[in-house]
Amino acid sequence: MSRVTTILEDSAFVRACRRRPVPHTPVWFMRQAGRSLPEYRKIRAGVGMLESCRRPDLVTEITLQPVRRHGVDAAILFSDIVVPLAAAGVDLDIVAGTGPVVAEPIRTAADVARLRPLAAGDVGYVDEAVRLLVPELGPIPLIGFAGAPFTLASYLIEGGPSRTYLKTKAMMYGEPELWHALLAKLADITLAFLRVQVGAGVSAVQLFDSWAGALSEADYRRYVLPHSAKVLGGLAGAGVPRIHFGVGTAVLLRAMGEAGADVVGVDWRTPLDEATTLIGAEKAVQGNLDPAILFAPWEVVEREARRVLAEGKAAPGHVFNLGHGVMPETDPDVLTRLVDLVRSA
Ligand code: 1CP
Protein backbone atom coordinates (compact mmCIF):
# COMPACT_ATOMS: atom_id res chain seq x y z
CA MET A 1 0.00 0.00 0.00
CA SER A 2 1.43 3.40 -0.91
CA ARG A 3 2.46 5.98 1.61
CA VAL A 4 -0.31 8.57 1.99
CA THR A 5 1.62 11.47 3.40
CA THR A 6 5.06 12.86 3.97
CA ILE A 7 6.95 12.76 7.22
CA LEU A 8 6.46 16.04 9.11
CA GLU A 9 10.12 17.02 8.70
CA ASP A 10 9.66 20.60 9.92
CA SER A 11 8.12 19.64 13.25
CA ALA A 12 10.29 20.22 16.32
CA PHE A 13 9.90 16.53 17.18
CA VAL A 14 11.19 15.12 13.87
CA ARG A 15 13.92 17.80 13.73
CA ALA A 16 15.19 16.80 17.19
CA CYS A 17 15.15 13.11 16.19
CA ARG A 18 17.29 14.04 13.19
CA ARG A 19 19.65 16.17 15.33
CA ARG A 20 18.64 19.36 13.55
CA PRO A 21 18.23 22.77 15.28
CA VAL A 22 14.84 23.17 17.00
CA PRO A 23 12.74 26.21 18.00
CA HIS A 24 12.13 24.54 21.38
CA THR A 25 12.81 21.12 22.91
CA PRO A 26 9.92 18.92 21.74
CA VAL A 27 7.98 17.03 24.42
CA TRP A 28 5.58 14.08 24.52
CA PHE A 29 4.96 11.39 27.13
CA MET A 30 5.06 7.63 26.93
CA ARG A 31 1.56 6.35 27.90
CA GLN A 32 0.14 9.85 27.37
CA ALA A 33 -2.82 8.26 25.58
CA GLY A 34 -5.14 6.85 28.20
CA ARG A 35 -4.72 5.98 31.85
CA SER A 36 -4.39 9.35 33.60
CA LEU A 37 -7.10 11.17 31.61
CA PRO A 38 -10.73 11.27 32.80
CA GLU A 39 -11.92 11.70 29.20
CA TYR A 40 -10.09 8.43 28.40
CA ARG A 41 -11.76 6.52 31.24
CA LYS A 42 -15.11 7.85 30.08
CA ILE A 43 -14.77 6.77 26.46
CA ARG A 44 -13.31 3.37 27.46
CA ALA A 45 -16.11 2.56 29.93
CA GLY A 46 -17.45 -0.90 29.09
CA VAL A 47 -15.10 -1.42 26.12
CA GLY A 48 -12.29 -3.98 26.48
CA MET A 49 -8.73 -2.85 25.81
CA LEU A 50 -8.16 -5.07 22.75
CA GLU A 51 -11.57 -4.19 21.35
CA SER A 52 -10.83 -0.47 21.70
CA CYS A 53 -7.52 -0.97 19.83
CA ARG A 54 -9.52 -2.50 16.95
CA ARG A 55 -11.95 0.41 16.63
CA PRO A 56 -10.45 3.21 14.49
CA ASP A 57 -12.98 5.74 15.83
CA LEU A 58 -11.91 5.07 19.42
CA VAL A 59 -8.21 4.88 18.52
CA THR A 60 -8.47 8.26 16.80
CA GLU A 61 -10.24 9.94 19.70
CA ILE A 62 -7.96 8.49 22.41
CA THR A 63 -4.81 9.37 20.45
CA LEU A 64 -6.03 12.97 20.04
CA GLN A 65 -7.05 13.47 23.70
CA PRO A 66 -3.57 14.22 25.12
CA VAL A 67 -2.72 16.41 22.12
CA ARG A 68 -5.79 18.57 22.75
CA ARG A 69 -5.35 18.68 26.49
CA HIS A 70 -1.58 19.09 26.91
CA GLY A 71 -0.41 20.54 23.59
CA VAL A 72 2.35 17.93 23.27
CA ASP A 73 4.67 17.99 20.23
CA ALA A 74 3.83 14.45 19.11
CA ALA A 75 0.97 11.98 19.33
CA ILE A 76 1.45 8.27 19.94
CA LEU A 77 -0.96 5.83 18.35
CA PHE A 78 -3.32 4.27 20.88
CA SER A 79 -2.69 0.53 20.60
CA ASP A 80 -0.63 -2.05 22.48
CA ILE A 81 2.47 -4.11 21.84
CA VAL A 82 0.43 -7.33 21.88
CA VAL A 83 -2.09 -6.16 19.25
CA PRO A 84 -0.08 -7.67 16.33
CA LEU A 85 0.32 -10.96 18.25
CA ALA A 86 -3.44 -11.23 18.73
CA ALA A 87 -3.90 -10.30 15.06
CA ALA A 88 -1.52 -13.12 14.11
CA GLY A 89 -3.73 -15.58 15.94
CA VAL A 90 -2.25 -15.77 19.44
CA ASP A 91 -5.04 -16.33 21.98
CA LEU A 92 -4.47 -13.48 24.45
CA ASP A 93 -6.29 -10.73 26.29
CA ILE A 94 -5.29 -7.48 27.94
CA VAL A 95 -6.68 -7.78 31.45
CA ALA A 96 -7.47 -4.55 33.35
CA GLY A 97 -5.06 -4.04 36.21
CA THR A 98 -2.74 -6.82 35.00
CA GLY A 99 -1.73 -6.41 31.37
CA PRO A 100 -1.39 -8.97 28.59
CA VAL A 101 -2.36 -12.57 29.48
CA VAL A 102 -1.63 -15.39 27.01
CA ALA A 103 -3.97 -18.40 27.11
CA GLU A 104 -1.40 -20.95 25.91
CA PRO A 105 2.15 -19.72 26.59
CA ILE A 106 4.82 -20.53 24.00
CA ARG A 107 7.30 -22.99 25.52
CA THR A 108 8.04 -25.76 22.97
CA ALA A 109 9.19 -26.13 19.37
CA ALA A 110 5.62 -27.04 18.40
CA ASP A 111 4.37 -23.80 20.03
CA VAL A 112 6.93 -21.74 18.10
CA ALA A 113 6.04 -23.54 14.86
CA ARG A 114 2.38 -22.57 15.33
CA LEU A 115 3.17 -18.83 15.44
CA ARG A 116 2.29 -17.48 12.02
CA PRO A 117 3.46 -14.32 10.23
CA LEU A 118 1.44 -11.11 10.33
CA ALA A 119 -0.20 -10.08 7.05
CA ALA A 120 -1.01 -6.40 6.51
CA GLY A 121 -4.68 -7.35 6.22
CA ASP A 122 -4.63 -8.71 9.78
CA VAL A 123 -4.31 -5.16 11.13
CA GLY A 124 -6.43 -3.21 8.64
CA TYR A 125 -7.95 -1.34 11.59
CA VAL A 126 -4.51 0.06 12.50
CA ASP A 127 -3.94 1.19 8.92
CA GLU A 128 -7.38 2.83 8.96
CA ALA A 129 -6.82 4.54 12.33
CA VAL A 130 -3.49 6.03 11.20
CA ARG A 131 -5.08 7.28 7.97
CA LEU A 132 -7.87 8.94 9.98
CA LEU A 133 -5.42 10.45 12.46
CA VAL A 134 -2.83 12.00 10.17
CA PRO A 135 -5.15 14.68 8.70
CA GLU A 136 -6.78 15.28 12.11
CA LEU A 137 -3.37 15.92 13.66
CA GLY A 138 -2.28 18.40 10.98
CA PRO A 139 1.20 19.66 11.96
CA ILE A 140 1.57 17.29 14.93
CA PRO A 141 3.57 14.16 14.05
CA LEU A 142 2.14 10.73 14.85
CA ILE A 143 4.45 8.12 16.38
CA GLY A 144 3.79 4.50 15.49
CA PHE A 145 5.18 1.76 17.71
CA ALA A 146 5.70 -1.93 18.33
CA GLY A 147 7.14 -4.18 20.98
CA ALA A 148 10.67 -5.46 20.41
CA PRO A 149 11.20 -9.22 20.02
CA PHE A 150 12.58 -9.76 23.56
CA THR A 151 9.77 -7.94 25.34
CA LEU A 152 7.12 -9.67 23.21
CA ALA A 153 8.79 -13.05 23.84
CA SER A 154 8.67 -12.42 27.59
CA TYR A 155 4.85 -12.15 27.51
CA LEU A 156 4.44 -15.12 25.18
CA ILE A 157 6.72 -17.42 27.19
CA GLU A 158 5.72 -16.33 30.71
CA GLY A 159 2.03 -16.11 29.77
CA GLY A 160 1.76 -12.63 31.29
CA PRO A 161 3.71 -9.94 33.13
CA SER A 162 6.74 -11.19 35.09
CA ARG A 163 9.29 -9.77 37.49
CA THR A 164 11.99 -12.42 37.07
CA TYR A 165 11.61 -13.59 33.44
CA LEU A 166 12.53 -17.06 34.67
CA LYS A 167 10.82 -19.07 31.92
CA THR A 168 11.99 -16.58 29.31
CA LYS A 169 15.60 -16.91 30.41
CA ALA A 170 15.27 -20.69 30.77
CA MET A 171 14.47 -20.92 27.05
CA MET A 172 17.09 -18.31 26.12
CA TYR A 173 19.92 -20.11 27.92
CA GLY A 174 18.64 -23.67 27.72
CA GLU A 175 17.33 -23.86 24.15
CA PRO A 176 19.12 -21.12 22.21
CA GLU A 177 18.06 -22.47 18.81
CA LEU A 178 14.41 -22.44 19.76
CA TRP A 179 14.90 -19.00 21.30
CA HIS A 180 16.40 -17.59 18.10
CA ALA A 181 13.65 -19.20 16.01
CA LEU A 182 11.01 -17.51 18.19
CA LEU A 183 12.73 -14.12 18.18
CA ALA A 184 13.20 -14.27 14.40
CA LYS A 185 9.45 -14.85 13.97
CA LEU A 186 8.66 -12.02 16.38
CA ALA A 187 11.04 -9.69 14.53
CA ASP A 188 9.13 -10.42 11.31
CA ILE A 189 5.77 -9.74 12.99
CA THR A 190 7.07 -6.51 14.52
CA LEU A 191 8.55 -5.33 11.23
CA ALA A 192 5.31 -6.10 9.37
CA PHE A 193 3.30 -4.22 12.03
CA LEU A 194 5.58 -1.16 11.81
CA ARG A 195 5.49 -1.22 8.01
CA VAL A 196 1.70 -0.98 8.07
CA GLN A 197 1.94 2.09 10.30
CA VAL A 198 4.66 3.69 8.16
CA GLY A 199 2.68 2.98 5.00
CA ALA A 200 -0.37 4.62 6.51
CA GLY A 201 1.55 7.80 7.33
CA VAL A 202 3.20 7.87 10.78
CA SER A 203 6.10 10.33 11.05
CA ALA A 204 8.28 8.21 13.39
CA VAL A 205 8.32 4.80 15.05
CA GLN A 206 9.30 3.66 18.53
CA LEU A 207 10.47 0.14 19.28
CA PHE A 208 9.63 -0.67 22.92
CA ASP A 209 12.05 -3.16 24.46
CA SER A 210 10.72 -2.28 27.88
CA TRP A 211 12.11 -5.31 29.70
CA ALA A 212 15.53 -5.71 28.00
CA GLY A 213 17.10 -4.26 31.15
CA ALA A 214 16.75 -7.73 32.70
CA LEU A 215 19.80 -8.80 30.65
CA SER A 216 23.56 -8.30 30.84
CA GLU A 217 25.21 -6.55 27.92
CA ALA A 218 26.83 -9.80 26.71
CA ASP A 219 23.52 -11.67 26.75
CA TYR A 220 21.70 -8.75 25.15
CA ARG A 221 24.24 -8.74 22.33
CA ARG A 222 24.06 -12.50 21.84
CA TYR A 223 20.36 -13.23 22.25
CA VAL A 224 18.49 -10.01 21.45
CA LEU A 225 20.38 -7.37 19.50
CA PRO A 226 20.45 -9.19 16.12
CA HIS A 227 16.66 -9.50 16.17
CA SER A 228 15.99 -5.88 17.15
CA ALA A 229 18.59 -4.80 14.58
CA LYS A 230 16.64 -6.71 11.92
CA VAL A 231 13.51 -4.72 12.77
CA LEU A 232 15.25 -1.34 12.86
CA GLY A 233 17.36 -2.12 9.78
CA GLY A 234 14.25 -3.25 7.93
CA LEU A 235 12.92 0.30 8.25
CA ALA A 236 16.14 2.03 7.19
CA GLY A 237 14.72 2.84 3.77
CA ALA A 238 11.38 4.03 5.14
CA GLY A 239 12.74 7.47 6.00
CA VAL A 240 11.05 7.76 9.40
CA PRO A 241 13.13 8.40 12.54
CA ARG A 242 13.40 5.26 14.66
CA ILE A 243 13.39 5.45 18.49
CA HIS A 244 14.62 2.51 20.57
CA PHE A 245 13.58 2.40 24.24
CA GLY A 246 13.99 0.17 27.28
CA VAL A 247 13.89 0.44 31.08
CA GLY A 248 16.88 -0.24 33.35
CA THR A 249 19.21 -0.21 30.34
CA ALA A 250 22.20 1.72 31.77
CA VAL A 251 24.58 -1.09 30.78
CA LEU A 252 22.81 -1.64 27.43
CA LEU A 253 22.69 1.90 26.06
CA ARG A 254 25.72 1.52 23.83
CA ALA A 255 24.48 -1.79 22.41
CA MET A 256 20.94 -0.49 21.97
CA GLY A 257 22.35 2.45 20.00
CA GLU A 258 24.19 -0.01 17.76
CA ALA A 259 20.92 -1.79 16.89
CA GLY A 260 20.19 0.90 14.30
CA ALA A 261 17.90 3.52 15.84
CA ASP A 262 18.19 7.27 15.30
CA VAL A 263 17.11 8.06 18.86
CA VAL A 264 17.79 6.10 22.05
CA GLY A 265 15.26 6.35 24.88
CA VAL A 266 16.82 6.59 28.34
CA ASP A 267 15.08 5.85 31.64
CA TRP A 268 15.51 8.09 34.70
CA ARG A 269 18.47 6.19 36.15
CA THR A 270 21.08 7.53 33.71
CA PRO A 271 21.57 11.29 33.25
CA LEU A 272 21.26 12.27 29.57
CA ASP A 273 24.80 13.68 29.41
CA GLU A 274 26.22 10.38 30.67
CA ALA A 275 23.93 8.49 28.29
CA THR A 276 25.22 10.58 25.39
CA THR A 277 28.81 9.71 26.27
CA LEU A 278 27.86 6.03 25.98
CA ILE A 279 25.63 6.28 22.91
CA GLY A 280 27.78 8.73 20.94
CA ALA A 281 27.09 11.89 18.95
CA GLU A 282 25.46 10.04 16.05
CA LYS A 283 22.16 9.60 17.90
CA ALA A 284 19.61 11.82 19.60
CA VAL A 285 18.27 10.90 23.04
CA GLN A 286 14.76 10.81 24.47
CA GLY A 287 13.82 11.10 28.13
CA ASN A 288 14.16 11.05 31.02
CA LEU A 289 12.26 12.60 33.94
CA ASP A 290 11.29 10.04 36.61
CA PRO A 291 7.48 9.60 36.27
CA ALA A 292 7.30 9.58 40.09
CA ILE A 293 8.63 13.15 40.25
CA LEU A 294 5.24 14.31 38.93
CA PHE A 295 3.85 13.48 42.39
CA ALA A 296 6.19 15.96 44.14
CA PRO A 297 5.47 19.69 44.67
CA TRP A 298 5.70 21.79 41.49
CA GLU A 299 9.01 23.41 42.57
CA VAL A 300 10.59 19.94 42.51
CA VAL A 301 9.03 19.06 39.14
CA GLU A 302 10.35 22.32 37.70
CA ARG A 303 13.84 21.91 39.15
CA GLU A 304 14.13 18.31 37.87
CA ALA A 305 12.68 19.14 34.44
CA ARG A 306 15.23 21.97 34.07
CA ARG A 307 17.99 19.55 35.08
CA VAL A 308 16.87 17.08 32.38
CA LEU A 309 16.77 19.90 29.82
CA ALA A 310 20.28 21.04 30.81
CA GLU A 311 21.70 17.50 30.67
CA GLY A 312 19.96 16.95 27.34
CA LYS A 313 21.98 19.83 25.87
CA ALA A 314 24.98 17.47 25.86
CA ALA A 315 23.18 15.34 23.25
CA PRO A 316 23.08 16.27 19.55
CA GLY A 317 19.27 16.09 19.73
CA HIS A 318 16.86 15.81 22.67
CA VAL A 319 13.20 14.83 22.79
CA PHE A 320 11.88 15.53 26.28
CA ASN A 321 9.89 12.65 27.79
CA LEU A 322 9.55 10.72 31.01
CA GLY A 323 11.96 7.89 31.80
CA HIS A 324 9.00 5.47 31.45
CA GLY A 325 5.23 5.76 31.07
CA VAL A 326 2.85 8.17 32.78
CA MET A 327 1.46 6.55 35.96
CA PRO A 328 -2.35 6.24 35.95
CA GLU A 329 -2.63 8.33 39.17
CA THR A 330 -0.77 11.32 37.67
CA ASP A 331 -2.58 14.68 37.87
CA PRO A 332 -3.11 15.61 34.18
CA ASP A 333 -2.73 19.31 35.04
CA VAL A 334 0.87 18.68 36.11
CA LEU A 335 1.55 17.17 32.66
CA THR A 336 0.07 20.23 30.94
CA ARG A 337 2.18 22.53 33.10
CA LEU A 338 5.27 20.48 32.33
CA VAL A 339 4.63 20.75 28.58
CA ASP A 340 4.38 24.54 28.93
CA LEU A 341 7.62 24.63 30.92
CA VAL A 342 9.59 22.52 28.43
CA ARG A 343 8.30 24.40 25.39
CA SER A 344 9.13 27.80 26.90
CA ALA A 345 12.48 26.85 28.48
O1 1CP B 1 -7.57 -0.79 30.07
C1 1CP B 1 -6.51 -0.13 30.01
O2 1CP B 1 -6.52 1.11 29.98
C2 1CP B 1 -5.27 -0.94 30.03
C3 1CP B 1 -4.03 -0.18 30.20
C4 1CP B 1 -3.22 -0.17 28.92
C5 1CP B 1 -3.11 0.89 28.01
C6 1CP B 1 -3.78 2.24 28.05
C7 1CP B 1 -2.45 -1.24 28.45
C8 1CP B 1 -2.34 -2.59 29.05
N1 1CP B 1 -1.85 -0.84 27.26
C9 1CP B 1 -2.22 0.46 26.98
C10 1CP B 1 -1.85 1.24 25.78
C11 1CP B 1 -0.44 1.24 25.36
N2 1CP B 1 0.48 0.23 25.56
C12 1CP B 1 0.17 2.25 24.59
C13 1CP B 1 -0.63 3.43 24.08
C14 1CP B 1 -0.03 4.65 23.71
C15 1CP B 1 0.59 5.45 24.84
O3 1CP B 1 1.76 5.22 25.15
O4 1CP B 1 -0.06 6.35 25.34
C16 1CP B 1 1.50 1.85 24.38
C17 1CP B 1 2.60 2.60 23.65
C18 1CP B 1 1.67 0.60 24.99
C19 1CP B 1 2.92 -0.19 24.93
C20 1CP B 1 3.12 -1.26 25.90
N3 1CP B 1 2.23 -2.22 26.33
C21 1CP B 1 4.37 -1.58 26.47
C22 1CP B 1 5.64 -0.84 26.17
C23 1CP B 1 5.69 0.47 26.86
C24 1CP B 1 5.91 0.43 28.34
O5 1CP B 1 5.06 0.93 29.04
O6 1CP B 1 6.95 -0.11 28.75
C25 1CP B 1 4.22 -2.68 27.29
C26 1CP B 1 5.28 -3.37 28.12
C27 1CP B 1 2.85 -3.09 27.20
C28 1CP B 1 2.22 -4.24 27.86
C29 1CP B 1 1.09 -3.80 28.70
N4 1CP B 1 -0.14 -3.48 28.21
C30 1CP B 1 -0.95 -3.05 29.23
C31 1CP B 1 -0.18 -3.11 30.43
C32 1CP B 1 -0.71 -2.74 31.78
C33 1CP B 1 1.10 -3.56 30.09
C34 1CP B 1 2.28 -3.77 31.03
C35 1CP B 1 2.12 -5.02 31.83
C36 1CP B 1 3.39 -5.36 32.62
O7 1CP B 1 3.65 -4.69 33.61
O8 1CP B 1 4.10 -6.27 32.18
Boltz pocket constraint, residues with backbone or C-beta under 6 A from the ligand:
constraints:
  - pocket:
      binder: B
      contacts: [[A, 29], [A, 30], [A, 31], [A, 32], [A, 33], [A, 34], [A, 35], [A, 49], [A, 76], [A, 77], [A, 78], [A, 79], [A, 80], [A, 81], [A, 82], [A, 94], [A, 95], [A, 96], [A, 97], [A, 98], [A, 99], [A, 100], [A, 145], [A, 151], [A, 160], [A, 161], [A, 162], [A, 208], [A, 210], [A, 325]]
      max_distance: 6.0
